[in-house]
């Protein structure tokens, strides 16, 4: 919603082609790559509790080992798998932020208490710190640390408690309509941030944070 992977894929680390031969990778059928990622994702999705970057790194080593085993043509030994996992977990610039984030978040910070509620891993916090954005948010709820994902109420209630506000005082913004519905079940106002304009007109949405500012004004 606020950030996206530099490579266009959440699981392809920024420096991955320093460890994988790009020419070989490009020759692999997309169907086979997707199958390998799905099998690796099946593993990481089952790790519901990952509380710090060390654990995140441990599990992503396993993730890329599974991925590599599915694609032996890549010829990734344990050292290369380890380096890819380190790049994904410890590279604090692995994501980019949308331009409106740098413009709008400081403005909102002057008027409101802000919080992050994200289905992510612990390293997301370091990404925000690297980008100089962490201090704008009074609470930072990460699913792998909580052991649940949105729209489970276990993601929303801790954020409300840390912010010290009631659901009725809160506006939740997410790019997933189901997550917004989950928030609304708790009495939280919500709106979809639909940057790609993929939802129909029946879903109340905005396409940028600039539109949010106009609504709040």
C-alpha positions as CSV (number, residue, x, y, z in Angstrom):
1,X,0.0,0.0,0.0
2,X,2.8,2.4,0.9
3,X,5.7,0.4,-0.6
4,X,6.5,-2.2,-3.2
5,X,9.5,-4.4,-4.1
6,X,12.2,-2.9,-6.1
7,X,12.4,-6.0,-8.3
8,X,8.6,-6.3,-8.8
9,X,8.5,-9.5,-6.8
10,X,8.4,-9.7,-3.0
11,X,10.6,-12.8,-3.1
12,X,13.2,-11.7,-5.6
13,X,15.8,-9.8,-3.6
14,X,17.5,-6.7,-5.0
15,X,20.9,-8.3,-5.7
16,X,19.7,-11.7,-6.6
17,X,21.3,-11.7,-10.0
18,X,24.7,-11.3,-8.4
19,X,24.1,-14.9,-7.1
20,X,22.0,-16.4,-9.9
21,X,23.1,-16.3,-13.5
22,X,20.5,-14.0,-15.2
23,X,20.8,-15.7,-18.6
24,X,20.1,-19.1,-17.1
25,X,17.2,-17.7,-15.0
26,X,15.6,-16.0,-18.0
27,X,15.6,-19.3,-19.8
28,X,13.6,-21.1,-17.1
29,X,9.9,-21.4,-18.0
30,X,7.7,-19.0,-16.1
31,X,5.5,-21.9,-15.2
32,X,8.4,-23.7,-13.5
33,X,9.5,-20.5,-11.7
34,X,6.0,-20.0,-10.4
35,X,5.8,-23.6,-9.3
36,X,9.1,-23.3,-7.3
37,X,8.0,-20.1,-5.7
38,X,4.6,-21.6,-4.7
39,X,6.3,-24.6,-3.0
40,X,8.7,-22.3,-1.2
41,X,5.8,-20.0,-0.2
42,X,3.8,-22.9,1.1
43,X,6.7,-23.4,3.6
44,X,7.0,-19.7,4.7
45,X,3.2,-19.3,5.0
46,X,3.1,-22.0,7.6
47,X,5.7,-20.1,9.8
48,X,3.0,-18.0,11.6
49,X,5.3,-16.7,14.3
50,X,8.6,-15.0,13.2
51,X,9.5,-12.4,15.9
52,X,12.8,-11.0,14.7
53,X,15.2,-10.7,11.7
54,X,17.3,-13.6,12.8
55,X,14.3,-15.9,12.7
56,X,13.2,-14.3,9.4
57,X,16.7,-15.0,7.9
58,X,16.6,-18.6,9.2
59,X,13.3,-19.3,7.5
60,X,14.1,-17.6,4.3
61,X,17.3,-19.7,4.0
62,X,14.9,-22.6,4.0
63,X,12.6,-20.8,1.5
64,X,15.3,-20.3,-1.0
65,X,16.7,-23.9,-0.5
66,X,13.2,-25.2,-1.4
67,X,13.1,-22.8,-4.4
68,X,16.6,-23.9,-5.5
69,X,15.8,-27.6,-5.2
70,X,12.8,-27.2,-7.5
71,X,15.1,-25.5,-10.1
72,X,18.4,-27.4,-10.1
73,X,19.4,-25.7,-13.3
74,X,20.2,-22.6,-11.3
75,X,23.0,-24.5,-9.6
76,X,22.6,-22.8,-6.2
77,X,24.8,-24.2,-3.5
78,X,24.3,-23.5,0.2
79,X,26.5,-20.4,0.2
80,X,24.6,-18.8,-2.6
81,X,21.2,-19.6,-1.0
82,X,22.5,-18.1,2.2
83,X,23.6,-14.9,0.4
84,X,20.2,-14.5,-1.3
85,X,18.4,-15.0,2.0
86,X,20.6,-12.3,3.6
87,X,19.9,-9.9,0.8
88,X,16.2,-10.3,1.1
89,X,16.1,-10.0,4.9
90,X,19.0,-7.5,5.7
91,X,18.8,-5.3,2.6
92,X,17.0,-2.3,4.1
93,X,16.4,-0.8,0.6
94,X,14.7,-3.8,-0.9
95,X,11.4,-1.9,-1.1
96,X,10.5,1.5,-2.7
97,X,7.9,3.9,-1.4
98,X,5.4,5.6,-3.6
99,X,6.1,9.3,-4.1
100,X,3.0,10.4,-2.3
101,X,4.2,8.7,0.9
102,X,7.0,11.1,1.4
103,X,4.7,14.1,0.7
104,X,1.6,13.1,2.5
105,X,2.7,11.1,5.6
106,X,4.5,14.1,7.2
107,X,1.4,16.2,6.6
108,X,-0.9,13.6,8.2
109,X,1.6,13.3,11.1
110,X,1.0,16.9,12.0
111,X,-2.7,16.3,12.6
112,X,-3.2,12.6,13.4
113,X,-1.8,9.6,15.3
114,X,-0.5,7.2,12.6
115,X,0.1,3.5,12.7
116,X,1.2,0.6,10.5
117,X,-0.7,-2.6,10.4
118,X,1.0,-4.9,7.9
119,X,1.1,-8.5,6.8
120,X,4.9,-8.7,6.7
121,X,8.0,-9.9,8.4
122,X,10.2,-8.1,11.0
123,X,12.6,-6.6,8.5
124,X,9.8,-4.2,7.3
125,X,10.6,-2.1,10.4
126,X,14.2,-1.7,9.2
127,X,13.0,-0.6,5.7
128,X,10.9,2.2,7.3
129,X,13.8,3.2,9.4
130,X,16.2,3.3,6.4
131,X,13.7,5.5,4.5
132,X,13.4,7.9,7.4
133,X,9.7,7.1,7.8
134,X,9.5,5.1,11.0
135,X,9.1,8.0,13.4
136,X,5.9,9.1,11.8
137,X,4.1,6.0,13.2
138,X,3.2,5.6,16.8
139,X,2.4,1.9,16.4
140,X,3.9,-0.7,14.1
141,X,2.0,-4.0,14.0
142,X,3.6,-6.8,11.9
143,X,1.7,-10.0,11.3
144,X,4.6,-12.4,11.8
145,X,5.3,-11.0,15.2
146,X,1.7,-11.1,16.2
147,X,1.2,-14.7,14.9
148,X,-1.9,-13.7,12.9
149,X,-2.7,-11.8,9.6
150,X,-5.3,-9.3,8.6
151,X,-8.2,-9.3,8.8
152,X,-7.9,-11.1,12.2
153,X,-8.9,-8.8,15.0
154,X,-5.5,-9.6,16.6
155,X,-3.9,-7.2,14.2
156,X,-6.3,-4.3,14.8
157,X,-6.8,-4.4,18.6
158,X,-3.1,-4.1,19.5
159,X,-2.9,-1.0,17.2
160,X,-5.9,0.6,18.8
161,X,-4.5,-0.1,22.3
162,X,-1.1,1.4,21.5
163,X,-2.7,4.4,19.9
164,X,-5.1,4.8,22.8
165,X,-8.1,5.5,20.5
166,X,-11.5,3.8,20.0
167,X,-12.5,2.1,16.7
168,X,-14.9,4.9,15.9
169,X,-12.0,7.4,16.1
170,X,-10.0,5.4,13.6
171,X,-9.6,5.3,9.8
172,X,-8.1,2.2,8.4
173,X,-6.7,2.2,4.9
174,X,-5.7,-0.9,3.0
175,X,-5.3,-2.1,-0.6
176,X,-7.4,-5.2,0.2
177,X,-11.1,-4.9,0.5
178,X,-11.4,-8.0,2.8
179,X,-9.0,-6.4,5.3
180,X,-11.2,-3.3,5.3
181,X,-14.2,-5.4,6.0
182,X,-12.5,-7.0,8.9
183,X,-11.7,-3.6,10.3
184,X,-15.3,-2.5,9.9
185,X,-16.5,-5.5,11.9
186,X,-14.7,-3.9,14.9
187,X,-16.3,-0.6,14.2
188,X,-13.3,0.9,12.5
189,X,-13.9,3.2,9.6
190,X,-12.1,2.0,6.4
191,X,-11.4,2.9,2.9
192,X,-9.6,1.0,0.1
193,X,-6.4,2.4,-1.4
194,X,-6.8,1.2,-4.9
195,X,-3.7,2.4,-6.7
196,X,-4.3,0.2,-9.7
197,X,-8.0,1.0,-9.9
198,X,-8.9,-2.6,-9.9
199,X,-12.1,-2.4,-7.8
200,X,-15.5,-1.4,-9.2
201,X,-17.3,1.7,-8.3
202,X,-19.3,0.0,-5.5
203,X,-16.2,-0.2,-3.3
204,X,-15.4,3.1,-1.7
205,X,-11.8,3.7,-2.6
206,X,-9.1,6.3,-3.3
207,X,-6.3,5.9,-5.8
208,X,-3.6,7.9,-3.9
209,X,-2.8,9.4,-0.6
210,X,-3.4,12.8,-2.1
211,X,-7.0,11.9,-2.4
212,X,-7.0,10.9,1.3
213,X,-5.9,14.4,2.3
214,X,-8.8,15.9,0.3
215,X,-11.3,13.6,2.1
216,X,-9.9,14.4,5.5
217,X,-9.9,18.2,4.8
